Amino acid sequence: MKGVFTVLILVLFLSGCIENKPQKAIPGSDQIPPIDKSLAVKPPMGWNSWDCLGWGATEAEVRAAADYMARNLKHLGYEYIVIDMLWYGDAEASDFEAFVHEKIPVKPNYTVDEFGRLLPDPVKFPSSSGGKGFKPLADYIHSLGLKLGLHILRGIPWQAADKNMPVKGTSVGAASIAQPDKGCVWYDGFYGVDMSKPGAQEYYTSQFELFAQWGVDFVKADDIVNIPELEGISKASRSVGRKIVLSVVPDNIPFSILRENAHMARTGADFWDVWQMVKVGFPVAASAVNEAEQGFWPDLDMLPVGKLGLKISYKGPDPRISNFNHQELLSLLTLWYIARMPLMIGGYLPETDDATLELLTNEEALEVNRNSINPRQIKFKNAIIIWTSDIPGSKDKYLAFFNQWESREPVNIKAAFSDLGLDSLGEYSVHDLWEKKDLGVFKNEFSAPVKAHGAGLYRISIK
């Protein structure tokens, strides 16, 4: 994952279901439909395998996660089951502990077809054997009313270039488009693609043609460090006759470019269950929300909640319930909700603890993420942070309090109604969304005690 070494240093230092109708390209070889913003009118919701299973997710584990989502989360809008990195790699290529200790081979073992296109590893995903790819798994996930997502790394597999495999639908070989010195800097095995060369766009499009044939609904494209390959991946996703949500992990690419080529864009490095990362996330979120629009969502990363580290950590497997305490979970989720970040659960769903599930399924709190508008930070002073957002068709407001102090006693946080855009002379009723209870009627301002590292989330209504 992008930023994996940055996160390692930090850690050591700190020790929804829409019918998928085909979208046809406009006739003409260079005419591709613009990105379909209707695929992500609201921030996408689902599960990603990285935080719990790392590079070792198996078909059985993915099916179990899908079953759990269908039973417990689908009714709330969670819909994507995303298999993260190295679904195409064998056991050696998928050894994250070896990667941490820089023992992964420079040329890992991938499963590819005769055109150098990635295929599922048949050991980890047995139903893919016999050339079936992910279609059997996608069919199963679709039968549950859910959608399948896959992770890819920018570039072309080393085998395709070293063996000069033909690029499907062209007369060129992969060696002519590959850039061995411009692959991912934190993981070997993929070469960059020179988008100025004949066959480059065709390679990316051919990979997405496979995704479309399998029934993939969501693609997370990692290590997006240059605009030509971003645009090539985006064009490929839009030209294969299937509606595919595109999430990218970019590096130094302007939001103006990202907005035209993706539905989601990561805002930084991998996010783990470390309190300092939550604190760092606040200024990032405060800036990023200004770039969001219907159909395009800045993304702070997956939610590191529930059962993590079954196959991944920076010291080998470290199975654990998230290191966040209850107050820190409230802060994490409240920030993701009020800032309208995509909601991708990182924990292994079948082993979700009851306390985490209760928070994830709080419909009153979740409503802030699904249906508010204009989220904004209105105060950040002395470790006290206040956010608000508007409610379409209503004069009511959402309000979020955050306490980053280390104090033993709760801090009383106060917000003037005028700071929320309300009449300072009016009377307003306040409802606590996490506790699901009314707190009374208030004039001029509202205040509430918030515990250390904790948060409060409220609806302010005209009396």
Secondary structure, 3 states (H helix, E strand, C coil): CCCHHHHHHHHHHHCCCCCCCCCCCCCCCCCCCCCCHHHHCCCCEEEECHHHHHHHCCHHHHHHHHHHHHHHCHHHCCCEEEECCCCCECCCCCCHHHHHCCCCCCCCCECECCCCCECCCCCCCHHHHHHCCCHHHHHHHHHCCCEEEEEEECCEEHHHHHCCCECCCCCCEHHHCEEHHHCCCCCCCEEEECCCCCCHHHHHHHHHHHHHHHCCCEEEEEEECCHHHHHHHHHHHHCCCCCCEEEEEECCCCHHHHHCCCCEEECCCCCCCCHHHHHHHHHHHHHHHHHCECCEEEECCCECCCEECCCCCCCCCCCEECCCCHHHHHHHHHHHHHCCCCEEECCCHHHCCHHHHHHHCCHHHHHHHHHCEEEEEEEEECCEEEEEEECCCCCCEEEEEEECCCCCCCEEEEEEHHHHCCCCCCEEEEEECCCCEEEEEEECEEEEEECCCCEEEEEEEEC
